[in-house]
Amino acid sequence: MAFCFGTDPGTVTLNHWVSCSGSTHAVVKIGSESRPRRISLLGILDRLRRLEDGLEENVRAEKSKFGEDPNLLYRNLYGSLLHDPDKYKRPHLGMEKQIADLITVLSRSDWIDFSRQENQVVARFFTSKDQDRYRLFFHQLLLSVELFLRIHSKDHSTWAKKRLLPQLPPKIAWDLAVAQRWIENMGIEKPKARSQQVSINFVFHNKKQQIEALRNFAWTLKWPNMTEIEYILEERDQDERPLEDRSADAMSWFTGVVLPGKTMPWILMNSLIDCDRDTGNSLKYLSHMHRNTGFQYRANTYWNWECIVGKVLGAASGVNQIAGWIGPCRFTPDLKRIEVVRVNQKPSRQRLSPKDVATMCERSDPIGPEDSAYPVRDYELVAPDTDDISDAIRMEKLNFTPTSSKLRGENRSQETCPVTFDAAITFAIAGRSWPLRLTYDVMFIAAYPCHGGPHVLFCGHAYRAVKIEDVVDIRDWGYSERMGGSSVSDDEPDDTQKVTLYHNTVKEVLVIEALGVADNEVFARAWCSHWGVSAVTANINRTCMACSVREAYAACLSVVILTDGRKDEDIEEIERRTDRD
């Protein structure tokens, strides 16, 4: 996710736009017949405790206790955790063999698959009341820690590590992520056996750091009930539950055992909600399994970065983005005071082909195709019109209509489960109302900063500049180009949607001059969602017009939205104090 979010709320990077059309690397095929041994829960936990300081430290400690043993790593692994199929012929003494055996064992289908979204809240497993599930998690965790420490051991060459890691099966890569998060954040006190159960106490190494991160998250989003949040985070009231005991999401966040990727923002937001008693049960359906989601709380709305409403409203004045959440955004009377919203949004049909990625530099070369001469007349110094800036567009209302007619009107007031809505924004333009439906889940790519601009633009990079108020007269921009690519079905057999693979089909880029008030950019983004076109967004103070047009050609996009960064000029910083201070 470090290379995902753009500089402005609701935007992503060119790197993320390209990766959305990619796939995982070919996996390493490992021929091994190793099998896991049965081991007690106490044995698992004891081994995990001894590995907390690392593999080399554990070896040194055992050597000082039992004397020199050149096969100590082998004995620790195959003595209690794995069966060595070649024990009597060619025992797996080498680090590479041990790594291969661990990968083979962890590839078995009976382990937890953390690459699946429904399994990415790790605390659900290490706090489970189901003893079989509980033991399975720690057994898998131990094998994953053994693998992680061997891969990153000084006895495993850097070259071998660099070759192995990109080619690991996704399931094994996620196992390693769990192991790394556990090693960095968790400790285990010596377990105590009580009758048939084992009592375990965990040590949270980074709880204070996680509390500060959540506090910063809440302040950045201008959470409406910060007095309550600060009171709970202080943990001074003995009658209040510990922060980590409020839910599986809270346990994951405050322990620090949070997997990287798209589930992390949901764990963070749900942990914040768990610390605010005023939310009640109205937001309990907020789940990482439904990414086209947001919610209204008091006078604000908050949206996940993958929801089109958040992508569009991210351009509004006073809106921030942090850890995958966008807010505080505009209130709407169409929703309850506290309500979870699922937005009906169609997937974008735009997708890059391997050829598009391979020819990206060629399409966006600032001097054009290679030639024997480069006449000066082939280049033009381009810039937006900053003297005549429109101030005629304003957001009127954020509209939500239930997709099911049975849930409209008074019938919806009794509904407790999240309702799916069609979203739209109504704008006032020169005394007229213009509704734009947020139909398509398009992306907005933040233009990369340039230096020494403005720069010249090669004549082959055709563009058409329009004022923001003139966009209302443009329909189906780039439609012929979008239909010009070859359509291929996804590999999923049940997926009836088709995606368009571009093949250098962008013939002209529409440059929308959304300078001035923030509502101009909101309108431009809403227009893009209405017609289903993704766009490059560029702040002319960071990226010149020529470079943003070239980036659009590189990304195979036919729209550029130019802004001047005025939306936050009049926004004052909030002093981080509460009524209790």
C-alpha positions, 0 to 999 in steps of 0.5 A: 500500500506504500505505493498506492495512495496519491498526494491528494485525497481520493487519488492513487499513483500511476504505479497502482493504476498499472498494477491493477492490470497485473498478476502475481509472479510465477511460483516456485515449484518445490519437489519435497515430501516433507510432512508436519509432525504432531506437536502439543500446544505447550510445545508450540508455544515454548518453541515460539518463546525461544524464537523471539530473539531470533534464530541465531540467538536461539542457536547460541543459547542452546549451544551454551547450554548443551555444547557445540552441535553443528546440526542444531538447526536440523535437530530443532526443525526435524526433531519436533516439527517436520519429518525428513523423508531423506533422513537416512540417505541424505538428511536435509542439513542445508538451509535451502533444503529446510526452507523448501521443506517448510514451504512444502508443508505450509502449502498444504490445504488444511492450513489457514489461507491468509491470502483470503480476505475473510481470514485477514483479521488475524486476532480472530484466530489467536483469540478463538474459543475453538481449541482446534482452530486455536491450536491450528493457528499457533502450529501454522504460526510456528512453522511460518516463523521458522521459515521467516527466520531461515529466509532472513538468516545470515546463512541464507545468501542475499542472492538466494533470498532476492530470487526466492521472495518474489516467486513465493506462492501468495499463500506462503507470502501471507504466512511470512507476513503473519510471522513478521508481524508477530515477531515485531509486535508480540511476545508470549509469557511462559504458558501455564497448564490448567486442567485441560486448557492452557492459559496464555498471556501475551506481551504487546511490545508496541501498544503505545505506538498503536494507540498514538497512531489511532489517535492521529487517525481520529484527529486527522479525520476530525472525528466528531466525538474526540472527547470520548475517544481521548477518554477511552485511549487513556485507559484510566478508568478501571471499569472500562474494558481494555482497548484490545478486548473490545473486538477482534479488530481492536485486538489486531490493531492494538497488538500490532498484528495487522497484515499489510494490504487492503484490510488494514484500513478497515481494522483501524476504522473499526478499532476507532468505532469500538472506542466510541460508545456513542456509535452503538451497534449502528456501524457493526456491519462495517466490513472489509468484505464490502469495499464499496462502503462508507458511513454517516456519523452525526454531521459527517460522512466517511468513505473507504478509498475504494468507494467511488463516493470517497474518490469524488468527494476527496477533492472537496474542501477540508477533506483529508485522507489517511490510512485508506479513509477519506473524510470528513465529507459532506452530510446528506439528509438521505441517510440516517444520523448513523448508518453504514452505506454500500454504494452500487458502483460498476467496475471500470472497463479500462485495463492496460495490456502487457503491450501498453505497459511495455510501450509506456515510455515510448508513448510518453517520450517528451521529444516524441518518436526517435528521428534524425531531427527534431524541429522546434515547430513540433513543440509547443509551450502549453499552460492553462488559462489562469486569468479567467477562472470559473466560480459558477459551480457549487455542490448542492446535495449528496443524493442516495437512493436505495437500489431496491424500491421496497426499501424506499420511504418509510420502509427503510427506517425499520431496516437494520442491515446495510442498504445498497444505494445509487449515489449521485451529486447535484451541482448548481451551475449558473442557476440550474441543477445538474445531477451527476450519477456516480455510476462507475468505479473509476480511478484518479491518478495523481500526476507525478511532480515535475521540475523546471516547468512549464515544459513544452509538449510534442505535437503528437500528444494531441489535447483539447483544453476546456473550461470546467463549465463547458464540460456539461456539454461533453458526452461519451468522451473517449468512448470510441477509443474505449471500444477500440480495444480488444475485449477479453473475459477475466479468468474467473468462470463466473465473471460475466464482466468484460474488460477492455485492453488498450492498444495505443488507442488514446487519440486526444486527451481532454484537459479539464481546467478545474482551477479555483474553488474545490467544487470545480474539481469535485464536479470534474471527478463526478463527471468522470464517474458518470461517464466511466472514464478514469483521469490524471489529476494534476496540481499545476503548482507541482506538475505542469500541463505538458507533463500531465498530458504525457502522463495521461498518454503513458497511462492510456487515459484520455482525461486530465483534470488540472487544479491549482491547490486552492481548496485548503487555503482557507482551512484552519488547523484544528487544535488537538484539544478536548473539553477534558484538557 
